[in-house]
Amino acid sequence: MYIYNVTINIDDSLHKEWLIWMETQILNVLNTGKFSSAKLTEVLVDEEMGGKTYSVQYLANSRENLDEYYKEHAEALQLKSLKKFGDKMLSFRTELKLIKEFYPTNVNN
């Protein structure tokens, strides 16, 4: 499995509007059929530049799904964000390959 991670810093003045808009944007990405799920998380860090930082993690079942997303959908969806929020939003993307998941085997509470 692959995780397509998008980290976004959004200006405080547009923060609430962006959060509402982002829910639709995440569904648009999921509706490409290239990802099985997504998580929206807040990055708990005080940014020197200000604003709030979030991470969206999309789960792809294969490298092929991720490559097809880039080829068929990524540019158009990224342009939507840029047109709406311009320089009030800064984002970068990373890819992660899931090697193994671990779970507790003995929970003592």
DSSP file (Angstrom, degrees, kcal/mol; ACC not computed):
  #  RESIDUE AA STRUCTURE BP1 BP2  ACC     N-H-->O    O-->H-N    N-H-->O    O-->H-N    TCO  KAPPA ALPHA  PHI   PSI    X-CA   Y-CA   Z-CA
    1    1 A M              0   0    0      0, 0.0    97,-2.7     0, 0.0     2,-0.4   0.000 360.0 360.0 360.0 153.2    0.0    0.0    0.0
    2    2 A Y  E     -AB  60  97A   0     58,-2.9    58,-3.3    95,-0.2     2,-0.5  -0.952 360.0-148.9-125.8 143.4    1.0    3.6   -0.6
    3    3 A I  E     -AB  59  96A   0     93,-3.2    93,-2.5    -2,-0.4     2,-0.8  -0.961   4.6-159.0-112.9 122.4    0.2    6.7    1.2
    4    4 A Y  E     -AB  58  95A   0     54,-2.8    54,-2.7    -2,-0.5     2,-0.5  -0.899  18.7-164.4 -98.2 109.6    0.0   10.0   -0.8
    5    5 A N  E     -AB  57  94A   0     89,-2.9    89,-2.6    -2,-0.8     2,-0.5  -0.848  12.2-171.2-105.2 127.1    0.5   12.7    1.8
    6    6 A V  E     -AB  56  93A   0     50,-2.7    50,-2.7    -2,-0.5     2,-0.5  -0.973   6.4-163.5-117.0 118.6   -0.4   16.3    1.2
    7    7 A T  E     -AB  55  92A   0     85,-2.9    85,-2.1    -2,-0.5     2,-0.4  -0.891  12.6-174.2-103.8 129.5    0.8   18.8    3.8
    8    8 A I  E     -AB  54  91A   0     46,-2.9    46,-3.0    -2,-0.5     2,-0.5  -0.977  19.9-161.4-130.7 132.9   -0.9   22.2    3.7
    9    9 A N  E     -AB  53  90A   0     81,-3.2    81,-2.5    -2,-0.4     2,-0.4  -0.974  19.5-167.9-108.9 125.4   -0.4   25.4    5.5
   10   10 A I  E     -AB  52  89A   0     42,-2.9    42,-2.3    -2,-0.5    79,-0.2  -0.933  25.9-107.6-118.3 137.0   -3.4   27.7    5.2
   11   11 A D    >>  -     0   0    0     77,-2.6     3,-1.6    -2,-0.4     4,-0.6  -0.269  27.2-121.9 -58.6 141.8   -3.6   31.4    6.2
   12   12 A D  G >4 S+     0   0    0      1,-0.3     3,-0.8     2,-0.2     4,-0.4   0.827 109.3  63.9 -56.1 -33.7   -5.6   32.1    9.4
   13   13 A S  G 34 S+     0   0    0      1,-0.2    -1,-0.3     2,-0.1     4,-0.1   0.733 115.0  30.0 -66.4 -21.5   -7.9   34.5    7.5
   14   14 A L  G <> S+     0   0    0     -3,-1.6     4,-2.9    74,-0.2    -1,-0.2   0.291  88.0 110.0-116.9   6.7   -9.2   31.6    5.3
   15   15 A H  H <X S+     0   0    0     -3,-0.8     4,-2.3    -4,-0.6     5,-0.2   0.905  80.3  42.3 -54.2 -53.5   -8.8   28.7    7.7
   16   16 A K  H  > S+     0   0    0     -4,-0.4     4,-1.7     1,-0.2    -1,-0.2   0.911 116.6  48.2 -65.1 -42.6  -12.5   28.0    8.4
   17   17 A E  H  > S+     0   0    0      1,-0.2     4,-2.5     2,-0.2    -1,-0.2   0.912 111.3  51.8 -61.7 -42.7  -13.5   28.4    4.7
   18   18 A W  H  X S+     0   0    0     -4,-2.9     4,-3.2     1,-0.2    -2,-0.2   0.911 105.8  54.0 -62.2 -44.1  -10.6   26.1    3.7
   19   19 A L  H  X S+     0   0    0     -4,-2.3     4,-1.2    -5,-0.2    -1,-0.2   0.911 111.8  44.6 -58.6 -43.4  -11.7   23.4    6.1
   20   20 A I  H  X S+     0   0    0     -4,-1.7     4,-0.9     1,-0.2     3,-0.4   0.938 116.3  46.3 -64.8 -47.0  -15.2   23.3    4.7
   21   21 A W  H  X S+     0   0    0     -4,-2.5     4,-2.0     1,-0.2     3,-0.5   0.870 106.0  61.0 -62.9 -37.8  -13.9   23.4    1.1
   22   22 A M  H  X S+     0   0    0     -4,-3.2     4,-2.9     1,-0.2     5,-0.2   0.821  94.0  62.4 -64.7 -31.7  -11.3   20.7    1.8
   23   23 A E  H  X S+     0   0    0     -4,-1.2     4,-1.7    -3,-0.4    -1,-0.2   0.917 108.5  42.8 -58.9 -41.8  -14.0   18.1    2.8
   24   24 A T  H  X S+     0   0    0     -4,-0.9     4,-2.3    -3,-0.5    -2,-0.2   0.896 112.6  53.4 -68.9 -40.7  -15.3   18.4   -0.8
   25   25 A Q  H  X S+     0   0    0     -4,-2.0     4,-2.2     2,-0.2    -2,-0.2   0.906 107.3  51.0 -62.3 -42.0  -11.8   18.3   -2.3
   26   26 A I  H  X S+     0   0    0     -4,-2.9     4,-2.6     1,-0.2    -1,-0.2   0.923 110.2  49.4 -61.8 -43.5  -11.0   15.1   -0.4
   27   27 A L  H  X S+     0   0    0     -4,-1.7     4,-2.5    -5,-0.2    -1,-0.2   0.884 107.8  54.9 -62.8 -37.2  -14.1   13.5   -1.7
   28   28 A N  H  < S+     0   0    0     -4,-2.3     4,-0.2     2,-0.2    -1,-0.2   0.911 109.9  46.4 -60.5 -42.4  -13.2   14.6   -5.2
   29   29 A V  H ><>S+     0   0    0     -4,-2.2     3,-1.4     1,-0.2     5,-0.5   0.932 113.6  48.2 -65.9 -45.2   -9.8   12.9   -4.9
   30   30 A L  H ><5S+     0   0    0     -4,-2.6     3,-1.8     1,-0.3     5,-0.4   0.866 103.6  62.1 -62.8 -35.5  -11.4    9.7   -3.5
   31   31 A N  T 3<5S+     0   0    0     -4,-2.5    -1,-0.3     1,-0.3    -2,-0.2   0.512  82.6  78.9 -73.0  -2.8  -14.0    9.7   -6.3
   32   32 A T  T < 5S-     0   0    0     -3,-1.4    -1,-0.3    -4,-0.2    -2,-0.2   0.687 102.8-128.7 -71.1 -16.8  -11.2    9.3   -8.8
   33   33 A G  T < 5S+     0   0    0     -3,-1.8    -2,-0.1    -4,-0.2    -3,-0.1   0.537  83.7 105.1  82.4   6.4  -11.3    5.7   -7.8
   34   34 A K  S   <S+     0   0    0     -5,-0.5    27,-0.3    -4,-0.1     2,-0.3   0.575  73.4  52.0 -95.6 -11.0   -7.5    5.6   -7.2
   35   35 A F        -     0   0    0     -5,-0.4    25,-0.2    -6,-0.2    -2,-0.2  -0.941  59.7-155.0-129.3 148.8   -7.6    5.7   -3.4
   36   36 A S  S    S-     0   0    0     23,-3.0     2,-0.3    -2,-0.3    24,-0.1   0.706  76.2 -12.4 -94.6 -22.3   -9.5    3.6   -0.8
   37   37 A S  E     -C   59   0A   0     22,-0.8    22,-2.5     2,-0.0     2,-0.3  -0.979  55.7-146.6-165.4 171.3   -9.6    6.1    2.0
   38   38 A A  E     -C   58   0A   0     -2,-0.3     2,-0.4    20,-0.2    20,-0.2  -0.992   3.0-155.4-148.1 151.7   -8.3    9.4    3.4
   39   39 A K  E     -C   57   0A   0     18,-1.7    18,-2.6    -2,-0.3     2,-0.5  -0.997   6.2-155.4-128.1 133.7   -7.5   11.0    6.7
   40   40 A L  E     +C   56   0A   0     -2,-0.4     2,-0.3    16,-0.2    16,-0.2  -0.949  23.9 173.5-106.7 122.0   -7.4   14.7    7.5
   41   41 A T  E     -C   55   0A   0     14,-3.0    14,-2.8    -2,-0.5     2,-0.5  -0.938  30.9-126.5-129.4 151.1   -5.2   15.6   10.4
   42   42 A E  E     -C   54   0A   0     -2,-0.3     2,-0.6    12,-0.2    12,-0.3  -0.830  25.5-130.6 -92.7 133.0   -4.0   18.8   12.0
   43   43 A V        -     0   0    0     10,-2.6     2,-1.8    -2,-0.5    10,-0.5  -0.751  17.0-139.3 -83.5 121.2   -0.2   19.1   12.3
   44   44 A L        +     0   0    0     -2,-0.6     2,-0.3     8,-0.1    -1,-0.1  -0.553  60.0 111.2 -88.4  78.6    0.4   20.1   15.9
   45   45 A V        -     0   0    0     -2,-1.8     2,-0.8     8,-0.1     8,-0.3  -0.994  68.1-121.4-146.9 144.2    3.2   22.6   15.4
   46   46 A D        -     0   0    0     -2,-0.3     2,-0.4     6,-0.1     6,-0.1  -0.814  34.1-143.9 -87.7 115.3    3.5   26.4   15.8
   47   47 A E    >   -     0   0    0     -2,-0.8     3,-1.1     4,-0.4     4,-0.0  -0.635   9.9-145.5 -83.4 132.9    4.5   27.7   12.4
   48   48 A E  T 3  S+     0   0    0     -2,-0.4    -1,-0.1     1,-0.2     3,-0.1   0.852 104.6  52.6 -60.5 -34.3    6.9   30.6   12.2
   49   49 A M  T 3  S-     0   0    0      1,-0.3    -1,-0.2    -3,-0.0     2,-0.1   0.542 111.8-129.8 -80.1  -6.6    5.0   31.8    9.1
   50   50 A G    <   +     0   0    0     -3,-1.1    -1,-0.3     1,-0.2    -2,-0.1  -0.381  61.7  92.7  87.3-170.5    1.7   31.6   10.9
   51   51 A G  S    S-     0   0    0     -2,-0.1    -4,-0.4    -3,-0.1     2,-0.4  -0.130  78.3 -72.3  75.7-176.3   -1.5   29.9    9.7
   52   52 A K  E     -A   10   0A   0    -42,-2.3   -42,-2.9    -6,-0.1     2,-0.4  -0.913  39.3-142.9-118.5 146.6   -2.6   26.4   10.5
   53   53 A T  E     +A    9   0A   0    -10,-0.5   -10,-2.6    -2,-0.4     2,-0.3  -0.915  19.4 178.0-116.5 137.3   -1.0   23.2    9.0
   54   54 A Y  E     -AC   8  42A   0    -46,-3.0   -46,-2.9    -2,-0.4     2,-0.4  -0.892  16.8-148.2-131.4 159.6   -2.8   20.1    8.0
   55   55 A S  E     -AC   7  41A   0    -14,-2.8   -14,-3.0    -2,-0.3     2,-0.5  -0.999   5.4-163.6-129.3 132.6   -2.0   16.7    6.5
   56   56 A V  E     -AC   6  40A   0    -50,-2.7   -50,-2.7    -2,-0.4     2,-0.6  -0.977   8.6-163.4-114.3 125.8   -4.2   14.7    4.2
   57   57 A Q  E     -AC   5  39A   0    -18,-2.6   -18,-1.7    -2,-0.5     2,-0.4  -0.934   2.5-167.5-115.6 115.3   -3.2   11.1    3.8
   58   58 A Y  E     -AC   4  38A   0    -54,-2.7   -54,-2.8    -2,-0.6     2,-0.6  -0.856  14.1-141.1-101.4 132.9   -4.7    9.2    0.9
   59   59 A L  E     -AC   3  37A   0    -22,-2.5   -23,-3.0    -2,-0.4   -22,-0.8  -0.847  16.9-171.3-100.3 120.1   -4.3    5.4    0.9
   60   60 A A  E     -A    2   0A   0    -58,-3.3   -58,-2.9    -2,-0.6   -25,-0.2  -0.896  20.1-146.4-108.5 138.5   -3.7    3.8   -2.5
   61   61 A N  S    S+     0   0    0     -2,-0.4     2,-0.3   -27,-0.3    -1,-0.1   0.723  79.6  16.2 -75.7 -20.8   -3.7    0.0   -2.9
   62   62 A S  S  > S-     0   0    0    -28,-0.3     4,-1.6     1,-0.1     5,-0.1  -0.973  70.7-116.3-149.3 161.2   -1.0    0.0   -5.6
   63   63 A R  H  > S+     0   0    0     -2,-0.3     4,-2.8     1,-0.2     5,-0.2   0.858 116.4  59.4 -62.7 -36.5    1.8    2.0   -7.2
   64   64 A E  H  > S+     0   0    0      1,-0.2     4,-2.7     2,-0.2    -1,-0.2   0.904 102.2  51.7 -61.3 -42.7   -0.2    1.8  -10.4
   65   65 A N  H  > S+     0   0    0      2,-0.2     4,-2.1     1,-0.2    -1,-0.2   0.920 111.6  47.4 -59.6 -43.4   -3.2    3.5   -8.7
   66   66 A L  H  X S+     0   0    0     -4,-1.6     4,-2.2     2,-0.2    -2,-0.2   0.926 112.4  48.4 -65.2 -45.0   -1.0    6.3   -7.5
   67   67 A D  H  X S+     0   0    0     -4,-2.8     4,-2.3     1,-0.2    -2,-0.2   0.889 110.9  51.3 -62.6 -39.8    0.7    6.7  -10.9
   68   68 A E  H  X S+     0   0    0     -4,-2.7     4,-2.9     2,-0.2     5,-0.4   0.879 107.1  54.1 -65.1 -37.9   -2.7    6.8  -12.6
   69   69 A Y  H  X>S+     0   0    0     -4,-2.1     4,-2.7    -5,-0.2     5,-2.3   0.948 110.2  46.7 -59.7 -48.4   -3.9    9.5  -10.2
   70   70 A Y  I  <>S+     0   0    0     -4,-2.2     5,-0.6     3,-0.2    -2,-0.2   0.931 117.6  43.0 -57.5 -46.4   -0.9   11.6  -11.1
   71   71 A K  I  <5S+     0   0    0     -4,-2.3    -2,-0.2     1,-0.2    -1,-0.2   0.880 127.2  26.4 -69.0 -40.8   -1.4   11.1  -14.9
   72   72 A E  I  <5S+     0   0    0     -4,-2.9    -3,-0.2    -5,-0.2    -2,-0.2   0.719 134.9   6.6-101.0 -23.6   -5.2   11.5  -15.0
   73   73 A H  I  X5S+     0   0    0     -4,-2.7     4,-2.1    -5,-0.4     5,-0.3   0.689  95.3  86.1-134.7 -30.4   -6.3   13.7  -12.1
   74   74 A A  I  ><S+     0   0    0     -5,-2.3     4,-2.6     1,-0.2     5,-0.2   0.876  91.4  49.6 -55.8 -49.4   -3.6   15.4  -10.0
   75   75 A E  H  ><S+     0   0    0     -5,-0.6     4,-2.2     1,-0.2    -1,-0.2   0.922 112.5  46.3 -59.8 -47.1   -3.0   18.5  -12.1
   76   76 A A  H  > S+     0   0    0      1,-0.2     4,-1.4     2,-0.2    -1,-0.2   0.905 115.0  46.8 -63.7 -41.9   -6.6   19.5  -12.4
   77   77 A L  H  X S+     0   0    0     -4,-2.1     4,-1.2     1,-0.2    -1,-0.2   0.875 112.0  50.2 -70.0 -36.5   -7.4   19.0   -8.7
   78   78 A Q  H  X S+     0   0    0     -4,-2.6     4,-2.1    -5,-0.3    -1,-0.2   0.871 106.6  55.8 -68.0 -36.4   -4.3   20.9   -7.6
   79   79 A L  H  X S+     0   0    0     -4,-2.2     4,-2.8    -5,-0.2     5,-0.2   0.856 100.7  59.1 -64.0 -35.0   -5.3   23.8   -9.9
   80   80 A K  H  X S+     0   0    0     -4,-1.4     4,-1.9     2,-0.2    -1,-0.2   0.928 108.0  45.5 -57.4 -45.5   -8.6   24.0   -8.2
   81   81 A S  H  X>S+     0   0    0     -4,-1.2     4,-2.7     2,-0.2     5,-0.5   0.927 113.3  49.3 -63.4 -46.1   -6.9   24.6   -4.9
   82   82 A L  H  X5S+     0   0    0     -4,-2.1     4,-2.0     1,-0.2    -2,-0.2   0.901 111.3  48.9 -62.8 -42.5   -4.5   27.2   -6.4
   83   83 A K  H  <5S+     0   0    0     -4,-2.8    -1,-0.2     1,-0.2    -2,-0.2   0.880 116.6  42.6 -65.0 -37.9   -7.3   29.1   -8.1
   84   84 A K  H  <5S+     0   0    0     -4,-1.9    -2,-0.2    -5,-0.2    -1,-0.2   0.897 132.7  15.8 -77.6 -41.2   -9.4   29.2   -4.9
   85   85 A F  H ><5S+     0   0    0     -4,-2.7     3,-2.4    -5,-0.2     4,-0.2   0.576  79.8 176.2-116.5 -12.5   -6.7   30.0   -2.3
   86   86 A G  G ><<S-     0   0    0     -4,-2.0     3,-1.2    -5,-0.5    -1,-0.2  -0.075  72.7  -6.1  48.6-131.2   -3.7   31.3   -4.3
   87   87 A D  G 3  S+     0   0    0      1,-0.3    -1,-0.3     3,-0.0    -5,-0.1   0.365 120.2  79.9 -82.0   7.2   -0.7   32.4   -2.2
   88   88 A K  G <  S+     0   0    0     -3,-2.4   -77,-2.6     1,-0.1     2,-0.4   0.447  93.8  56.0 -86.5  -1.5   -2.8   32.0    1.1
   89   89 A M  E <   -B   10   0A   0     -3,-1.2     2,-0.4   -79,-0.2   -79,-0.2  -0.998  63.1-171.5-135.2 133.1   -2.1   28.3    0.9
   90   90 A L  E     +B    9   0A   0    -81,-2.5   -81,-3.2    -2,-0.4     2,-0.3  -0.990  16.3 172.9-122.7 131.3    1.3   26.5    0.7
   91   91 A S  E     -B    8   0A   0     -2,-0.4     2,-0.3   -83,-0.2   -83,-0.2  -0.968  15.3-175.8-139.0 154.5    1.4   22.8    0.1
   92   92 A F  E     -B    7   0A   0    -85,-2.1   -85,-2.9    -2,-0.3     2,-0.4  -0.982  16.7-139.3-144.5 157.2    3.9   20.0   -0.5
   93   93 A R  E     +B    6   0A   0     -2,-0.3     2,-0.3   -87,-0.2   -87,-0.2  -0.897  15.9 179.9-122.1 143.0    3.4   16.3   -1.3
   94   94 A T  E     -B    5   0A   0    -89,-2.6   -89,-2.9    -2,-0.4     2,-0.4  -0.967  17.6-139.8-136.2 155.3    5.2   13.2   -0.2
   95   95 A E  E     -B    4   0A   0     -2,-0.3     2,-0.4   -91,-0.2   -91,-0.2  -0.928  15.7-170.0-114.8 140.6    4.8    9.5   -1.0
   96   96 A L  E     -B    3   0A   0    -93,-2.5   -93,-3.2    -2,-0.4     2,-0.6  -0.990  12.8-147.8-129.1 138.9    5.1    6.7    1.6
   97   97 A K  E     -B    2   0A   0     -2,-0.4     2,-0.5   -95,-0.2   -95,-0.2  -0.934  21.3-130.4-106.5 122.8    5.2    3.0    1.0
   98   98 A L        +     0   0    0    -97,-2.7     3,-0.1    -2,-0.6    -2,-0.0  -0.589  29.1 174.6 -73.7 121.0    3.7    0.9    3.8
   99   99 A I        -     0   0    0     -2,-0.5     2,-0.3     1,-0.4    -1,-0.2   0.878  63.0 -20.8 -91.8 -49.5    6.1   -1.8    4.7
  100  100 A K        -     0   0    0      2,-0.0     2,-0.4     0, 0.0    -1,-0.4  -0.970  54.0-137.0-162.6 144.0    4.4   -3.4    7.7
  101  101 A E        -     0   0    0     -2,-0.3     2,-0.4    -3,-0.1    -3,-0.0  -0.851  19.2-157.0-105.2 145.3    1.7   -2.5   10.2
  102  102 A F        -     0   0    0     -2,-0.4    -2,-0.0     3,-0.0     3,-0.0  -0.940   9.4-176.4-123.0 144.5    2.1   -3.4   13.9
  103  103 A Y        -     0   0    0     -2,-0.4     2,-0.0     0, 0.0    -2,-0.0  -0.955  38.8 -89.8-134.3 153.1   -0.6   -3.8   16.6
  104  104 A P        -     0   0    0      0, 0.0     3,-0.2     0, 0.0     0, 0.0  -0.367  30.1-167.8 -63.9 141.2   -0.3   -4.5   20.3
  105  105 A T  S    S+     0   0    0      1,-0.3     2,-0.4    -2,-0.0    -3,-0.0   0.683  78.1  27.0-101.3 -23.0   -0.3   -8.2   21.1
  106  106 A N        -     0   0    0      2,-0.0     2,-0.7     0, 0.0    -1,-0.3  -0.886  68.1-167.7-144.1 108.2   -0.8   -7.9   24.9
  107  107 A V        -     0   0    0     -2,-0.4     2,-0.7    -3,-0.2     0, 0.0  -0.862   3.8-167.7-101.9 116.2   -2.6   -4.9   26.3
  108  108 A N              0   0    0     -2,-0.7    -2,-0.0     1,-0.1     0, 0.0  -0.885 360.0 360.0-105.3 108.0   -2.3   -4.6   30.1
  109  109 A N              0   0    0     -2,-0.7    -1,-0.1     0, 0.0    -2,-0.0   0.355 360.0 360.0-124.1 360.0   -4.7   -2.1   31.5
